[in-house]
Protein backbone atom coordinates (compact mmCIF):
# COMPACT_ATOMS: atom_id res chain seq x y z
CA UNK A 1 0.00 0.00 0.00
CA UNK A 2 1.34 3.42 -1.01
CA UNK A 3 1.78 5.75 1.97
CA UNK A 4 1.93 9.53 2.25
CA UNK A 5 5.63 9.18 3.10
CA UNK A 6 6.20 7.57 -0.33
CA UNK A 7 4.58 10.56 -2.04
CA UNK A 8 6.66 12.97 0.05
CA UNK A 9 9.86 11.12 -0.85
CA UNK A 10 9.14 11.13 -4.59
CA UNK A 11 8.20 14.82 -4.57
CA UNK A 12 11.13 15.64 -2.26
CA UNK A 13 8.88 17.43 0.26
CA UNK A 14 7.64 16.78 3.79
CA UNK A 15 4.53 14.77 4.62
CA UNK A 16 3.02 18.01 6.01
CA UNK A 17 3.36 19.60 2.55
CA UNK A 18 1.66 16.61 0.92
CA UNK A 19 -1.13 16.89 3.51
CA UNK A 20 -1.66 20.58 2.70
CA UNK A 21 -1.81 19.85 -1.03
CA UNK A 22 -4.40 17.09 -0.47
CA UNK A 23 -6.53 19.30 1.78
CA UNK A 24 -6.15 22.22 -0.69
CA UNK A 25 -4.91 24.49 2.09
CA UNK A 26 -3.62 27.03 -0.44
CA UNK A 27 -0.33 27.66 1.36
CA UNK A 28 1.89 25.62 -0.98
CA UNK A 29 3.78 27.11 -3.93
CA UNK A 30 2.29 26.21 -7.30
CA UNK A 31 5.38 24.37 -8.59
CA UNK A 32 5.66 22.39 -5.32
CA UNK A 33 1.96 21.47 -5.44
CA UNK A 34 2.38 20.29 -9.03
CA UNK A 35 5.29 18.02 -8.00
CA UNK A 36 3.17 16.53 -5.23
CA UNK A 37 0.16 15.97 -7.50
CA UNK A 38 2.42 14.34 -10.10
CA UNK A 39 3.81 11.99 -7.45
CA UNK A 40 0.29 11.15 -6.25
CA UNK A 41 -0.69 10.31 -9.81
CA UNK A 42 2.38 8.19 -10.53
CA UNK A 43 2.05 6.24 -7.30
CA UNK A 44 -1.74 6.04 -7.48
CA UNK A 45 -1.89 7.21 -3.86
CA UNK A 46 -5.31 7.03 -2.21
CA UNK A 47 -5.45 9.34 0.84
CA UNK A 48 -7.09 8.07 4.01
CA UNK A 49 -9.89 10.63 3.82
CA UNK A 50 -11.73 9.21 6.82
CA UNK A 51 -8.72 9.81 9.06
CA UNK A 52 -8.30 13.30 7.66
CA UNK A 53 -11.98 14.12 8.19
CA UNK A 54 -11.72 12.90 11.79
CA UNK A 55 -8.62 15.02 12.34
CA UNK A 56 -10.52 18.17 11.40
CA UNK A 57 -12.93 17.71 14.31
CA UNK A 58 -10.88 18.99 17.24
CA UNK A 59 -11.11 17.63 20.76
CA UNK A 60 -8.65 20.17 22.22
CA UNK A 61 -7.07 17.22 24.04
CA UNK A 62 -3.63 15.71 23.60
CA UNK A 63 -2.54 12.30 24.84
CA UNK A 64 0.80 11.88 26.63
CA UNK A 65 2.04 8.31 27.24
CA UNK A 66 4.75 7.76 29.87
CA UNK A 67 6.57 4.45 30.42
CA UNK A 68 6.24 4.57 34.22
CA UNK A 69 4.26 7.20 36.08
CA UNK A 70 6.05 6.35 39.34
CA UNK A 71 9.38 7.54 37.88
CA UNK A 72 9.68 11.14 39.09
CA UNK A 73 11.85 12.13 36.11
CA UNK A 74 8.77 12.43 33.91
CA UNK A 75 6.91 14.89 36.17
CA UNK A 76 9.01 17.89 35.06
CA UNK A 77 8.64 16.90 31.39
CA UNK A 78 4.87 16.70 31.89
CA UNK A 79 4.82 20.15 33.51
CA UNK A 80 6.57 21.58 30.46
CA UNK A 81 4.08 19.89 28.11
CA UNK A 82 1.10 21.06 30.14
CA UNK A 83 2.32 24.67 30.37
CA UNK A 84 2.29 25.04 26.57
CA UNK A 85 -0.90 22.96 26.18
CA UNK A 86 -2.90 25.14 28.60
CA UNK A 87 -1.52 28.30 27.01
CA UNK A 88 -2.98 27.11 23.71
CA UNK A 89 -6.31 25.89 25.04
CA UNK A 90 -5.51 22.16 25.22
CA UNK A 91 -5.95 19.72 28.06
CA UNK A 92 -3.60 16.79 28.69
CA UNK A 93 -4.76 13.17 28.90
CA UNK A 94 -2.12 11.01 30.62
CA UNK A 95 -1.51 7.33 29.88
CA UNK A 96 0.75 5.13 32.04
CA UNK A 97 2.24 2.25 30.02
CA UNK A 98 3.62 0.60 33.20
CA UNK A 99 6.76 -0.41 31.23
CA UNK A 100 4.60 -2.75 29.15
CA UNK A 101 4.76 -2.65 25.34
CA UNK A 102 1.19 -3.94 24.90
CA UNK A 103 -0.17 -1.25 27.24
CA UNK A 104 1.82 1.39 25.37
CA UNK A 105 0.51 0.22 22.00
CA UNK A 106 -3.10 0.07 23.25
CA UNK A 107 -3.07 3.83 23.88
CA UNK A 108 -2.55 4.44 20.16
CA UNK A 109 -6.18 3.52 19.47
CA UNK A 110 -7.24 6.70 21.28
CA UNK A 111 -6.07 8.72 18.26
CA UNK A 112 -8.04 6.55 15.86
CA UNK A 113 -11.14 6.91 18.05
CA UNK A 114 -10.66 10.68 17.85
CA UNK A 115 -10.44 11.17 21.61
CA UNK A 116 -7.28 13.26 21.21
CA UNK A 117 -5.88 15.61 18.56
CA UNK A 118 -2.29 14.42 18.89
CA UNK A 119 0.07 12.08 20.71
CA UNK A 120 3.27 12.64 22.69
CA UNK A 121 5.21 9.51 23.62
CA UNK A 122 7.83 9.72 26.37
CA UNK A 123 8.64 6.10 25.56
CA UNK A 124 9.70 4.34 22.37
CA UNK A 125 8.97 0.66 22.85
CA UNK A 126 6.05 0.28 20.43
CA UNK A 127 6.94 -1.30 17.09
CA UNK A 128 8.59 1.48 15.09
CA UNK A 129 6.69 0.82 11.85
CA UNK A 130 3.32 0.87 13.64
CA UNK A 131 4.11 4.30 15.03
CA UNK A 132 5.49 5.64 11.74
CA UNK A 133 2.35 4.46 9.92
CA UNK A 134 0.18 6.14 12.56
CA UNK A 135 2.13 9.39 12.20
CA UNK A 136 1.13 9.63 8.55
CA UNK A 137 -2.48 10.28 9.55
CA UNK A 138 -2.13 11.78 13.04
CA UNK A 139 0.27 14.19 14.79
CA UNK A 140 2.86 12.21 16.80
CA UNK A 141 5.98 13.46 18.61
CA UNK A 142 8.54 11.50 20.66
CA UNK A 143 10.43 12.86 23.65
CA UNK A 144 13.11 11.47 26.01
CA UNK A 145 13.27 8.12 24.19
CA UNK A 146 13.65 7.74 20.43
CA UNK A 147 14.03 5.37 17.50
CA UNK A 148 17.43 5.17 15.83
CA UNK A 149 17.23 6.28 12.20
CA UNK A 150 13.57 7.33 12.37
CA UNK A 151 12.13 10.52 10.86
CA UNK A 152 9.52 10.85 13.59
CA UNK A 153 9.75 14.29 15.26
CA UNK A 154 11.88 13.73 18.38
CA UNK A 155 13.15 15.82 21.31
CA UNK A 156 15.92 14.34 23.48
CA UNK A 157 19.48 14.75 24.68
CA UNK A 158 22.55 12.94 23.34
CA UNK A 159 22.58 10.06 25.82
CA UNK A 160 25.84 8.61 24.49
CA UNK A 161 27.88 11.80 24.94
CA UNK A 162 26.28 12.64 28.30
CA UNK A 163 27.08 9.18 29.67
CA UNK A 164 30.59 9.52 28.31
CA UNK A 165 30.90 12.86 30.13
CA UNK A 166 29.72 11.33 33.43
CA UNK A 167 32.21 8.46 33.16
CA UNK A 168 35.06 10.79 32.19
CA UNK A 169 34.38 12.81 35.33
CA UNK A 170 35.01 9.71 37.44
CA UNK A 171 38.14 8.96 35.40
CA UNK A 172 39.37 12.52 36.03
CA UNK A 173 39.18 11.72 39.75
CA UNK A 174 41.72 8.90 39.21
CA UNK A 175 39.17 6.08 39.28
CA UNK A 176 40.03 3.16 37.03
CA UNK A 177 37.89 0.34 38.41
CA UNK A 178 34.51 1.83 37.57
CA UNK A 179 31.26 -0.10 37.68
CA UNK A 180 28.18 0.60 35.57
CA UNK A 181 24.57 -0.27 36.33
CA UNK A 182 22.74 0.30 33.06
CA UNK A 183 19.08 0.73 32.37
CA UNK A 184 17.21 -2.04 30.51
CA UNK A 185 19.16 -2.76 27.33
CA UNK A 186 15.96 -3.30 25.33
CA UNK A 187 15.38 0.45 25.74
CA UNK A 188 17.41 2.85 23.59
CA UNK A 189 18.44 5.16 26.44
CA UNK A 190 19.70 2.17 28.43
CA UNK A 191 21.80 1.04 25.46
CA UNK A 192 23.10 4.53 24.63
CA UNK A 193 24.18 5.33 28.19
CA UNK A 194 25.95 1.98 28.40
CA UNK A 195 27.63 2.75 25.07
CA UNK A 196 28.80 6.12 26.38
CA UNK A 197 30.31 4.42 29.44
CA UNK A 198 32.25 1.94 27.30
CA UNK A 199 33.43 4.69 24.94
CA UNK A 200 34.84 6.77 27.80
CA UNK A 201 36.69 3.80 29.28
CA UNK A 202 38.14 2.82 25.89
CA UNK A 203 39.20 6.38 25.03
CA UNK A 204 41.19 6.54 28.27
CA UNK A 205 42.78 3.13 27.77
CA UNK A 206 40.90 1.54 30.66
CA UNK A 207 39.68 -2.04 30.48
CA UNK A 208 36.11 -2.86 31.51
CA UNK A 209 35.68 -5.81 33.84
CA UNK A 210 32.52 -7.59 32.55
CA UNK A 211 31.53 -8.38 36.14
CA UNK A 212 31.29 -4.63 36.80
CA UNK A 213 28.65 -3.99 34.13
CA UNK A 214 25.14 -5.10 35.09
CA UNK A 215 21.72 -4.44 33.59
CA UNK A 216 19.27 -2.74 35.95
CA UNK A 217 15.64 -1.71 35.68
CA UNK A 218 15.83 2.05 36.30
CA UNK A 219 14.58 1.34 39.84
CA UNK A 220 15.93 1.94 43.36
CA UNK A 221 15.66 -1.80 44.07
CA UNK A 222 17.75 -2.85 41.07
CA UNK A 223 20.43 -0.31 42.00
CA UNK A 224 20.54 -1.69 45.54
CA UNK A 225 20.65 -5.35 44.49
CA UNK A 226 23.29 -4.92 41.78
CA UNK A 227 25.51 -2.82 44.01
CA UNK A 228 25.34 -5.58 46.62
CA UNK A 229 26.52 -7.92 43.86
CA UNK A 230 29.45 -5.60 43.07
CA UNK A 231 30.40 -5.39 46.75
CA UNK A 232 30.58 -9.18 47.01
CA UNK A 233 33.41 -9.26 44.44
CA UNK A 234 36.97 -9.81 45.60
CA UNK A 235 37.88 -6.47 44.01
CA UNK A 236 34.80 -4.19 44.10
CA UNK A 237 34.67 -0.90 42.16
CA UNK A 238 35.93 2.38 43.61
CA UNK A 239 33.36 4.30 41.55
CA UNK A 240 29.98 3.74 39.92
CA UNK A 241 28.12 5.32 37.02
CA UNK A 242 24.41 4.48 37.31
CA UNK A 243 22.04 4.81 34.36
CA UNK A 244 19.60 6.93 36.38
CA UNK A 245 19.35 8.63 39.77
CA UNK A 246 17.05 6.07 41.36
CA UNK A 247 19.55 3.27 40.71
CA UNK A 248 22.38 5.51 41.96
CA UNK A 249 20.49 6.10 45.21
CA UNK A 250 19.81 2.39 45.59
CA UNK A 251 23.52 1.71 45.08
CA UNK A 252 24.47 4.25 47.76
CA UNK A 253 22.00 2.63 50.15
CA UNK A 254 23.65 -0.74 49.50
CA UNK A 255 27.13 0.68 50.09
CA UNK A 256 26.05 2.26 53.37
CA UNK A 257 24.48 -1.02 54.50
CA UNK A 258 27.94 -2.59 54.17
CA UNK A 259 29.57 0.16 56.22
CA UNK A 260 31.06 2.02 53.26
CA UNK A 261 31.13 5.79 53.06
CA UNK A 262 30.13 7.78 49.98
CA UNK A 263 32.18 9.44 48.60
CA UNK A 264 35.18 8.44 50.78
CA UNK A 265 35.01 4.72 49.88
CA UNK A 266 32.84 4.85 46.76
CA UNK A 267 32.15 7.65 44.26
CA UNK A 268 28.75 7.60 42.52
CA UNK A 269 27.35 9.50 39.52
CA UNK A 270 23.68 9.26 38.55
CA UNK A 271 21.64 10.47 35.61
CA UNK A 272 18.52 12.71 35.23
CA UNK A 273 18.86 15.10 38.22
CA UNK A 274 15.46 14.25 39.67
CA UNK A 275 14.19 16.56 42.40
CA UNK A 276 15.34 14.28 45.22
CA UNK A 277 18.95 14.17 43.90
CA UNK A 278 19.92 17.49 45.50
CA UNK A 279 18.53 16.64 48.96
CA UNK A 280 19.69 13.02 49.06
CA UNK A 281 22.54 12.22 51.48
CA UNK A 282 25.08 12.74 50.06
CA UNK A 283 23.76 15.17 47.42
CA UNK A 284 24.07 13.30 44.15
CA UNK A 285 26.42 14.20 41.31
CA UNK A 286 24.38 13.59 38.18
CA UNK A 287 23.64 14.49 34.56
CA UNK A 288 20.78 17.00 34.40
CA UNK A 289 18.37 16.87 31.49
CA UNK A 290 16.44 20.05 30.57
CA UNK A 291 13.16 18.31 31.40
CA UNK A 292 10.83 21.33 31.50
CA UNK A 293 12.27 22.76 28.27
CA UNK A 294 12.05 19.32 26.70
CA UNK A 295 8.33 19.16 27.52
CA UNK A 296 7.68 22.65 26.17
CA UNK A 297 9.58 22.01 22.93
CA UNK A 298 7.74 18.73 22.40
CA UNK A 299 4.31 20.33 22.84
CA UNK A 300 5.18 23.18 20.48
CA UNK A 301 6.22 20.64 17.83
CA UNK A 302 2.94 18.77 18.29
CA UNK A 303 0.95 21.99 17.87
CA UNK A 304 2.72 22.63 14.56
CA UNK A 305 1.78 19.15 13.35
CA UNK A 306 -1.83 19.61 14.49
CA UNK A 307 -1.96 22.82 12.43
CA UNK A 308 -0.29 21.08 9.45
CA UNK A 309 2.64 23.50 9.65
CA UNK A 310 6.03 22.70 8.16
CA UNK A 311 8.72 21.57 10.62
CA UNK A 312 12.15 23.13 10.07
CA UNK A 313 13.69 19.86 11.25
CA UNK A 314 12.60 16.63 12.91
CA UNK A 315 15.36 15.79 15.40
CA UNK A 316 16.06 18.16 18.29
CA UNK A 317 18.99 17.46 20.63
CA UNK A 318 18.89 19.61 23.78
CA UNK A 319 21.93 20.32 25.99
CA UNK A 320 22.59 18.39 29.20
CA UNK A 321 24.69 19.45 32.20
CA UNK A 322 26.90 17.52 34.60
CA UNK A 323 25.90 18.70 38.09
CA UNK A 324 28.76 18.12 40.53
CA UNK A 325 27.60 17.73 44.14
CA UNK A 326 28.88 15.61 47.04
CA UNK A 327 28.82 11.96 45.96
CA UNK A 328 32.23 11.83 44.28
CA UNK A 329 35.77 12.24 45.54
CA UNK A 330 39.22 12.05 43.99
CA UNK A 331 40.84 8.69 44.53
CA UNK A 332 44.18 9.00 46.32
CA UNK A 333 46.87 7.11 44.44
CA UNK A 334 49.36 5.50 46.77
CA UNK A 335 52.99 5.98 45.82
N, C-alpha and C positions, 0 to 999 in steps of 0.2 A: 504494500500500500504506500502510495506517494504521500509524503508528509510536508508540512509547511517549511520545515528545515531544508528539505531537498530543493524546493522552489527558491528559498533564500540563497542557497549555495550556488545554484545555477545563475541566478541574477546578480550574484555578488552583493547582496544587501542583507540587512538583518531581518529576522522573523517579524519584528515590530513593523518594519516598512511593508512587508508583504501583507500583514494584517490590515494596515491602513489602506493599501490599494484595494484589497478585497471589500472592505467596508466603505470604500469611496469617501474617505475622510477629507480628501481635497488638500492635504498638506504635503503631498509628495510631488517632486518635480516631474514634469511631463515625460522626459526621457527615461527617468528611473521607473516610472509607472509602466512605461511601454516595455522595458526590459522584464519587469515582473510579470506582466500579462503574457509576454512571449514565452517565458519559462512555464507559466501555468498551462499554457496551450500545449507546449511540447511534452510536458510531463503528464498531461491530462489530470491535473490536480483537482480533486473535488473537496472544497472546504467543508469542515464540520460546522454547518450553519446552525445546527441546534445548539451546539456549545457556545457559538458566538452570540446567538440570540439570548441564551441564558446569562451570558456575561454582561449583557447590556442592562439587565435588571439588578441594580445594586442592592446589596444588603447592608452596606456600611459596616461590615464586620470582616476582620481578618483572622485567620487561624494561625496560631504559633504552636508548633510541636517541639517539645523538649525531650531529650532522652531520659532524664531522671529529675523529677521535680524536687527531690530531696537534696540534690546537689546545689549548694548555695551559689556556686559560680554563675548560674543562669539567671539569678534574680536581678542582677545589675543589667544584664543584656535585655531582659524583659522590661525593665524600667525605661531603658532607652527607646525600645520599640513603642511602648505605650505612650511616651511623651510626644512623639511625632504623630502617632495614630490619633490621639485625643485632639491634638492641635488641628488635625485635618478632618475631624468629625467621624472618626472610626472607633469602634470598640474592638477589644481583643478577646478572642476565644482561645483558651489555653488547652492543649492536649498533652498529657503525660504518657510517653511511650513505654515507660518503665523498663528501659533497656531491652525491649522486645521488638524484633523486626516486624512481626505480624501486627502488633499493636500500632507501630509506626505507620505501616502501610494502610491499615484500616482507616486512619484519619484522612487519607487522600480522597475517600469517597465523599467527604463533606463538600469538596469543591464541585464535584459532579452533581451533587444534590442541590447546589446553589445556596448553601447555608453560609458561605463566606465568599468574599470578592477576590481573595488572594491567600497565598500560603507562604509562611516563613518556617523553614526547618532549621532547628539548631542541632540537628543530627543528620547523618548521611549514611544510614544503614539499609534503607530501602534499595531495591534493585535499581541501578542507575538508569537503565533504559526505560523502566516504568515511569520514573520521575521526569526524564527528558521528554517522553511522549506526552505526559500530562502538561508539561510546560509549554507545549505548542498551542494548547487551547486555553490555558489558565495562567495567571501570573504566579510565578514561583521564585523564591529567593532562598539561598542557603546562607547560613552564618555559623561561625565557630568551626564546624566540620565541613568537609568538602569532598568532591570526587576528583581524583587525579585525571587531568586531560579533558574535563567536561567544560562545556560552554554555558552551563547554567550560571546565572548571576550569583556571585559568591563574595562574602565579606569574611575575612579571617586575618590571622597573623601568619608569619612564616614560622611554623612550629619547628622546622629543622634547625634554622639559624638561631632561634631563641633557646632551644635545648643545648645547642652547641655553646652558646654564650654562658649558660648556667654551669655547664661542665667545665668550661675553660676558667671560670671564676674559681672553682675548687682546685683546679690544677695550678692556678696562680698562687694559691695558698700552700703550695708544696705537696699536695695530696697526690698520690700515685695509685694507691689501692682504693679505687672509687667504685661503689656499688650503684646499681640503677634498678629501681622498681618502676617498670613501665606501666602504662595503661594497657587495656586489652588490645592485643595486636591485630584483632579483626576490625579495629576502628582506626581510621587514617591518622588521627592525632596521636594515638598510642604508638603507631609505627613510626611516624615522623619524629616524635620526640626521642624515641629509642635510636633512630638513625642519627639524629644530631649528637647524641651522647657518644655513639661509636665514632663519628667523624672527628669529634674533639679529641678523643683519646688517640686515634690514629695520627692526627695531625701533630700531636705532641710526642709521638713515638712511644706511647704507653700501651702495653698489652692489656686486653680485657679478659679477666678470669671469668669463664662462662658461669661459674657458680655464683658470681656476684651480679648477674643480670637475671631478674625474675619478673614474670608477667603478673601484674596486679589487676585490680578491678575498679580503680579510681575511688576506692572506699577506705575509710579509716581502718577497718578491720583487716583488709588485705595488706595495708602498710604495716600494721602491727605484726601480723603473722609472718610476713616475708622478712621483716627485720629480725624477728626472733630466729628465723632460719639462718640469716647471715651471721648472727651473733654466736651460733652454735659451731661455726667453722673454726678450724684450727687457727686460721689467720683472717679475722673479720676485717671489714673495710674501715678505713679511718674517715671516710666521707661518703655521703649518699646524695644522689640526685634522684628525686622522686617525681614521677610524671604528673602529679597534681598535689595541691596543698593538703588535702585530706589524707593521702597516703603518707606524706611527709610527717604530719602530726601523729599518725599511727605509729610510724617508725620511731619517732622521738619518745613516745610513750613506752614502746618496747625497750628502747635503750635505757630509759630511766628505771624500768622494772628490773633491769639487770645491774643496777647500781652505777651505770655510766652517766657521765655528765655531758650535756650538749651546751656549748660547743667544745669544751675542753677535751673530751675523749672521742667525740664524733661530730663532724660538721655535716649539716643538712641543708639542702636547697630544695624548695618546692616549686610549684608552678600554678599560676592563676591569680595569686594575691586576693584570695577571698577575704571577706570582711574580718573574719576571726584571726587571720594570719598575723596582724599587727598587735593583737592583744594576747596571743598565745604565749606560753612561757617555755623556752625563750621566744621572743618575737622572730618570726620566720623570714629568712632571706628567700626571695621567690621572684619568679618572672611575672610581672603585671601585664595583663591584657587590658586594652582600652574598652572594657565591656560596655559601658554606657554609650560611648561613641559608636561602637560596633552595632548596638541595637538601633541607634538613630539612623545610621547610614543604611542599614538593612531595610528599615521601614521606608526611607525615602526612595530607595531603589524599587521597592514593591509598588509604591504609589505611581512611579513613572510607568511601570508595566501595566498597572490598572488603567492608566490614562492612555495607553498605547503610545507612549513617548519613546523616542530613540535613546538608547543607553550609549554613553560615550565609550564605555568599556564594560566588560563583564566580570573581571576578576579584580577585587580590591584587597590589597594587603596593607593592614594598618600596623603602625609601629608598636613594639612591645618595650618594656623597661625592666632591667634587673634591679630589684629593690633590695639593697643590702641592709640587713638588720642585725640580729644578735645570735643567729644559729650557726654561724661559721667562724672558724678561727684558723690562723696560719699554723701549719704543722711544723713543729720545731725539729729540725734535722740534726741528729746527733753526729758530732764529729768522729 
